[in-house]
């Protein structure tokens, strides 16, 4: 790969549409962004892979949210991988990068590093949350953990909660650059049928009580959907990750007969909006007594960002709605 193609396509999400199939989609390539997300923590290998896949899913889904909104994905389970949380902060200005961050909580004593990473989640739920900004109520949709992968959970969510047939193909891995430096790369494709759900979808019941694509689409729509999925089944991991094949070339290779049409790519970067002021705001609902319970023996109130590891310290007299001193 030459430097020009790296600059043009790494850390981007490319929206597209298949006009012949009435299907929309996105292709994501995460290079430095994914590496920056994972470098904030020292996770065991199974947790690292789960976080990488969740971050890639978040970029693919988040590219479509409105400017200034925040999309969050969460997986909670009763296994050793207790929580995986990701955020996509859509830029206020079109063309600016979307900011991606992620973190995980896990039980190191119960974790089996030789087992399948997804199996470490156990029973639980997959959730998507959308925060539209100040003065609005966040949207939240939840479905049970299902299938054998995070992509299967996301596909079930869209079929069940949004009644939109959706398919993901993801690949993540570690790239070894000349000199031996290791860095994470990830790539993925998202397909989604345009929102023309069957009028019978709300009455349909899928396997295990969860809807699938076949429960939603009409016969003609179902044939188009199956054809696009069969084409996506031919993609290889290295084609998803790159860097030798650009996203536009991959799109033509997979779907040239479906009339692919591309739109402006969305750049992505690691970004965490945490700040001392945001921590103060979050603590403004507490009384002086509550703040006292949070105060350390050194007379400070501390807070750590779970996403980026930033550490904050405050004078307790400046916190809460009963603060006696200005910050």
C-alpha positions in Angstrom: 0.0 0.0 0.0 1.3 3.4 -0.8 1.0 6.4 1.5 -1.7 8.1 -0.7 -4.2 5.3 -0.4 -3.4 5.0 3.3 -4.2 8.7 3.8 -7.3 8.4 1.7 -9.0 5.3 3.2 -7.7 4.4 6.6 -10.0 5.5 9.4 -13.0 6.2 7.2 -16.6 5.0 6.8 -17.9 5.0 3.2 -21.7 5.0 2.8 -23.1 3.4 -0.4 -26.3 2.2 -1.9 -27.2 -0.7 -4.2 -29.8 0.7 -6.5 -30.8 -2.6 -8.1 -31.4 -4.2 -4.7 -32.9 -1.3 -2.7 -30.1 -1.9 -0.1 -27.9 0.7 1.6 -24.7 0.0 3.4 -21.3 1.2 4.7 -17.7 0.1 4.5 -15.5 0.9 7.4 -11.7 0.8 7.6 -10.1 1.6 11.0 -6.4 1.7 11.4 -4.9 4.3 13.7 -8.3 4.9 15.3 -8.8 1.3 16.4 -5.2 1.1 17.6 -5.7 4.3 19.7 -8.9 3.0 21.2 -7.3 -0.3 22.3 -4.0 1.3 23.5 -5.9 3.2 26.3 -6.0 -0.2 28.1 -4.1 -3.4 28.6 -6.8 -5.9 27.9 -6.3 -9.7 27.7 -6.6 -11.1 24.1 -10.3 -12.2 24.2 -11.4 -8.8 25.7 -9.3 -6.9 23.2 -10.9 -8.7 20.3 -14.4 -8.1 21.6 -13.7 -4.4 22.1 -12.2 -4.2 18.6 -15.3 -5.8 17.0 -17.7 -3.6 19.1 -15.7 -0.5 18.0 -16.0 -1.5 14.4 -19.8 -2.1 14.7 -20.2 1.3 16.4 -18.4 3.1 13.5 -20.5 1.3 10.9 -23.8 2.1 12.7 -22.8 5.5 14.0 -22.0 7.0 10.7 -25.7 7.4 10.0 -26.7 9.3 13.1 -27.5 13.0 12.9 -24.8 15.7 13.5 -24.1 16.3 17.2 -25.7 13.1 18.3 -24.0 10.3 20.3 -24.6 6.6 19.5 -23.6 4.1 22.2 -23.5 0.3 22.0 -23.4 -1.8 25.1 -23.2 -5.6 25.8 -23.8 -6.8 29.3 -23.5 -10.4 30.3 -23.1 -12.7 33.3 -19.9 -14.2 32.0 -16.3 -13.0 32.7 -16.7 -10.3 30.0 -19.2 -8.3 32.0 -19.5 -5.1 30.0 -18.4 -3.7 26.7 -19.3 -0.1 26.0 -18.6 2.1 23.0 -19.5 5.6 21.9 -19.6 7.3 18.5 -19.8 11.1 18.8 -21.1 12.5 15.4 -19.5 15.8 14.4 -21.5 19.0 14.5 -20.1 20.0 11.1 -20.4 17.7 8.1 -17.0 16.4 6.9 -15.4 16.5 10.4 -14.3 13.2 12.0 -16.6 11.2 14.1 -15.1 10.4 17.5 -14.9 6.8 18.7 -14.1 5.4 22.1 -14.6 2.1 23.9 -13.9 0.3 27.2 -14.6 -3.1 28.8 -15.1 -4.4 32.3 -14.2 -8.1 32.9 -13.5 -10.6 35.7 -9.9 -11.6 35.2 -10.1 -14.6 37.5 -13.0 -16.2 35.5 -11.7 -15.3 32.0 -10.5 -18.2 29.9 -8.1 -16.7 27.3 -8.1 -19.9 25.3 -11.9 -20.0 24.8 -14.0 -18.2 22.2 -14.2 -14.5 23.1 -17.9 -14.2 22.4 -18.6 -17.1 24.8 -17.1 -15.2 27.6 -20.1 -12.8 27.6 -22.6 -15.4 28.7 -26.3 -14.5 29.0 -27.3 -10.9 28.9 -28.4 -8.2 26.5 -27.2 -6.0 23.5 -28.3 -2.4 23.6 -28.2 0.6 21.4 -28.6 4.1 22.9 -28.9 7.4 21.0 -28.4 10.7 22.8 -29.8 13.6 20.7 -28.4 16.3 22.9 -29.6 18.6 25.7 -33.3 18.8 26.3 -34.1 15.4 24.8 -34.8 12.0 26.1 -32.2 9.4 25.0 -33.6 6.5 22.9 -32.7 3.0 24.0 -33.3 -0.4 22.4 -32.5 -3.7 23.9 -32.4 -7.3 22.7 -31.1 -10.5 24.4 -27.7 -11.8 23.5 -28.3 -14.2 20.6 -26.4 -16.0 17.9 -22.7 -16.8 18.2 -21.2 -13.4 17.6 -21.5 -9.7 18.3 -22.5 -9.2 14.6 -25.4 -11.7 15.1 -26.5 -9.7 18.2 -26.5 -6.5 16.2 -28.4 -8.1 13.3 -31.0 -9.4 15.7 -31.3 -6.0 17.2 -32.1 -4.3 13.9 -34.6 -7.0 12.9 -36.3 -7.1 16.2 -36.3 -3.4 17.4 -36.1 -1.5 14.1 -37.6 -4.1 11.7 -34.7 -3.5 9.3 -32.9 -6.6 7.8 -29.3 -5.9 8.5 -26.1 -7.9 7.8 -22.5 -7.3 9.0 -19.2 -8.8 7.9 -16.2 -7.8 10.1 -12.6 -8.6 10.4 -10.0 -7.4 12.9 -6.4 -8.2 13.5 -2.9 -7.1 14.4 -0.7 -5.8 11.7 3.1 -6.0 12.1 4.8 -3.1 10.3 8.4 -3.1 9.2 10.6 -2.8 12.3 8.2 -5.1 14.3 5.7 -2.5 15.6 2.3 -4.1 16.1 -0.9 -2.2 15.5 -4.6 -3.1 15.2 -6.5 -2.8 11.9 -10.2 -3.5 11.3 -12.6 -3.5 8.4 -16.2 -4.3 7.9 -19.2 -4.1 5.6 -22.8 -3.3 6.7 -25.8 -4.1 4.5 -29.3 -2.9 5.4 -32.5 -3.1 3.5 -34.2 0.2 2.9 -37.0 0.8 5.4 -39.9 -0.8 3.7 -40.8 -3.4 6.4 -43.5 -5.9 5.7 -46.9 -4.9 7.2 -47.0 -8.3 8.8 -43.6 -7.8 10.6 -45.2 -6.7 13.9 -47.3 -9.8 14.0 -44.5 -12.2 13.0 -42.6 -14.3 15.5 -39.2 -15.6 14.7 -37.1 -18.4 16.2 -36.9 -18.0 20.0 -39.4 -15.1 19.7 -36.9 -12.9 17.8 -37.5 -11.6 14.3 -35.1 -12.4 11.5 -34.8 -10.9 8.0 -37.1 -13.6 6.5 -39.9 -12.6 8.9 -39.9 -9.0 7.6 -39.3 -9.0 3.8 -41.7 -9.7 1.0 -40.8 -12.4 -1.6 -39.2 -10.0 -4.1 -37.4 -8.1 -1.4 -36.3 -11.4 0.2 -34.7 -12.5 -3.1 -32.8 -9.2 -3.5 -31.7 -9.5 0.1 -30.5 -13.1 -0.3 -28.6 -12.3 -3.4 -26.7 -9.4 -1.8 -25.9 -11.6 1.2 -24.6 -14.4 -1.0 -22.3 -11.8 -2.7 -21.1 -10.6 0.7 -20.4 -14.2 1.7 -17.6 -14.2 -0.8 -15.6 -11.5 0.9 -12.3 -12.4 2.5 -10.8 -11.1 5.8 -7.9 -9.4 4.1 -10.2 -7.7 1.7 -12.2 -6.3 4.6 -9.1 -5.1 6.6 -7.1 -3.9 3.6 -4.8 -2.2 2.9 -4.2 -3.6 -0.6 -7.9 -3.2 -1.7 -9.5 0.2 -1.4 -13.2 0.3 -0.2 -14.4 1.4 -3.6 -12.6 -1.4 -5.3 -14.1 -3.9 -2.8 -17.6 -2.5 -3.4 -17.2 -3.0 -7.2 -15.8 -6.5 -6.7 -18.7 -7.6 -4.5 -21.7 -5.7 -5.9 -20.9 -4.5 -9.5 -24.2 -6.0 -10.8 -26.3 -4.3 -8.1 -25.6 -0.8 -9.2 -23.4 0.5 -6.3 -23.4 4.2 -5.7 -21.1 5.8 -3.1 -21.5 9.0 -1.0 -19.0 11.1 0.8 -16.8 9.2 3.2 -16.9 9.9 7.0 -13.5 10.2 8.7 -13.1 8.7 12.1 -10.7 9.2 15.0 -10.3 8.3 18.6 -11.8 10.9 20.8 -13.0 11.2 24.4 -14.9 14.3 25.4 -14.3 13.9 29.1 -13.1 17.0 31.0 -12.9 18.4 34.5 -16.0 20.5 33.8 -18.0 17.5 32.7 -17.1 15.7 36.0 -18.1 18.8 38.0 -21.4 18.8 36.2 -22.0 15.1 36.9 -21.3 15.8 40.6 -23.5 18.9 40.8 -26.5 16.8 41.9 -24.9 15.7 45.2 -25.1 17.3 48.6 -22.1 18.2 50.7 -22.7 15.1 52.8 -22.6 12.9 49.6 -19.4 14.7 48.5 -17.9 14.0 51.9 -18.4 10.2 51.4 -16.5 10.5 48.1 -13.6 12.4 49.6 -10.3 10.5 50.1 -8.1 10.6 53.2 -6.0 13.2 51.4 -9.0 15.5 51.3 -9.6 15.2 47.5 -12.3 13.9 45.3 -10.9 11.9 42.4 -12.4 10.6 39.2 -11.0 8.5 36.4 -12.4 8.2 32.8 -13.0 4.6 32.0 -12.6 5.3 28.3 -9.3 7.2 28.1 -7.8 6.8 31.6 -7.8 10.5 32.3 -7.4 11.2 36.1 -9.1 14.2 37.8 -8.8 15.6 41.3 -11.0 18.2 43.0 -11.3 20.2 46.2 -14.5 18.8 47.7 -15.5 22.3 48.7 -16.0 23.2 45.1 -18.3 20.3 44.3 -22.0 19.6 44.5 -25.0 21.9 44.8 -23.8 23.0 48.3 -20.3 24.0 47.2 -18.8 26.7 49.4 -15.9 27.7 47.1 -15.6 28.5 43.4 -13.6 26.0 41.3 
